[in-house]
Amino acid sequence: MIKIKVFKNTTLVSFESKENLDIKNSGDLKSRMMEIMKRPFTNLIVDLEKVEKVDDEGLNALMAVQRLSEINQSQLSLFNVKEGVLKSMRKYDLDHYFFFCDRPKPFSDDLLMV
């Protein structure tokens, strides 16, 4: 299950429980993130703390959103990326396409706790 929180022009996408970003859920995630990124100058932070692994479909979803963010002068940031996810990105040499943030600065601590 995907959770979405909005604060001004910044949106946080996270997962409620541990799961993999794979063929079963990447289509839904991609469509929801693409809808958010249609607005120019949007900051989208994807919290991957509960995502253990990502397959080809999950990587394709993230890359599609990254390309749209560049077109719309927006920012896609990945947060709390696990080693398994990073390993999948490195396998296809995709890790350099993404911005990895240690702490989503546009958010207040209160918003992250909600």
C-alpha positions in Angstrom: 0.0 0.0 0.0 1.4 3.4 -1.0 1.0 6.5 1.2 1.2 10.0 -0.2 1.7 13.1 1.8 1.8 16.6 0.3 3.3 19.8 1.7 3.2 22.8 -0.6 5.2 21.7 -3.7 6.8 18.7 -2.1 5.2 15.2 -2.1 6.4 12.2 0.0 5.6 8.8 -1.3 6.2 5.9 1.0 5.1 2.3 1.7 3.0 1.2 4.6 4.6 -2.3 4.9 7.6 -4.2 3.7 7.4 -5.1 0.0 9.3 -5.4 -3.2 8.9 -2.9 -6.0 8.1 -5.4 -8.7 5.7 -6.2 -11.6 2.8 -6.5 -9.1 2.9 -3.0 -7.8 5.2 -0.9 -10.0 2.4 0.0 -12.4 0.3 1.5 -9.7 3.3 3.4 -8.2 4.3 4.6 -11.6 0.9 6.0 -12.5 0.5 7.7 -9.2 4.0 9.3 -9.3 3.5 10.4 -12.9 0.3 12.1 -12.0 2.2 14.0 -9.3 5.1 14.9 -11.6 2.8 16.4 -14.3 2.8 19.6 -12.2 6.0 21.6 -13.0 8.5 22.4 -10.3 7.3 19.6 -8.0 9.6 17.9 -5.5 8.9 14.2 -5.2 10.6 12.2 -2.4 10.2 8.5 -2.6 10.9 6.8 0.8 12.1 3.3 0.0 12.8 2.3 3.6 10.3 -0.6 3.4 11.3 -1.8 -0.1 13.8 -4.6 0.1 14.2 -5.4 -3.6 13.3 -3.9 -7.0 12.9 -5.8 -10.3 13.2 -4.6 -13.9 9.6 -3.3 -13.9 10.2 -1.3 -10.7 13.4 0.2 -12.2 11.5 1.1 -15.3 8.8 2.9 -13.2 11.4 4.9 -11.4 13.3 5.8 -14.6 10.0 7.0 -16.3 9.3 9.3 -13.4 12.9 10.5 -13.4 12.6 11.4 -17.1 9.4 13.2 -16.5 10.9 15.1 -13.6 13.6 16.4 -15.9 11.2 17.5 -18.5 9.0 19.4 -16.0 12.0 20.9 -14.2 11.1 18.9 -11.1 13.1 16.9 -8.7 12.8 13.2 -7.9 14.7 12.2 -4.8 15.1 8.7 -3.4 15.3 8.3 0.4 16.2 5.4 2.7 17.5 3.2 -0.2 18.4 -0.3 1.0 21.4 -2.1 -0.3 19.3 -4.6 -2.4 17.6 -1.8 -4.2 20.9 0.0 -4.9 22.4 -3.2 -6.1 19.7 -3.6 -8.7 20.2 -0.1 -9.9 24.0 -0.6 -10.1 23.5 -3.8 -12.1 22.0 -1.7 -14.9 24.2 1.3 -14.3 21.1 3.4 -13.3 22.2 4.7 -9.9 23.8 7.8 -11.4 20.4 8.9 -12.8 18.9 9.4 -9.4 19.3 11.9 -6.6 19.7 10.1 -3.2 19.0 12.2 -0.2 19.9 11.4 3.4 17.2 13.5 4.9 14.2 15.1 3.0 15.0 18.7 3.9 11.8 20.3 2.5 9.7 18.4 5.0 9.3 19.3 8.6 9.9 16.6 11.1 6.2 16.8 12.0 5.1 15.9 8.5 7.4 12.9 8.3 6.0 11.6 11.6 2.4 11.8 10.5 
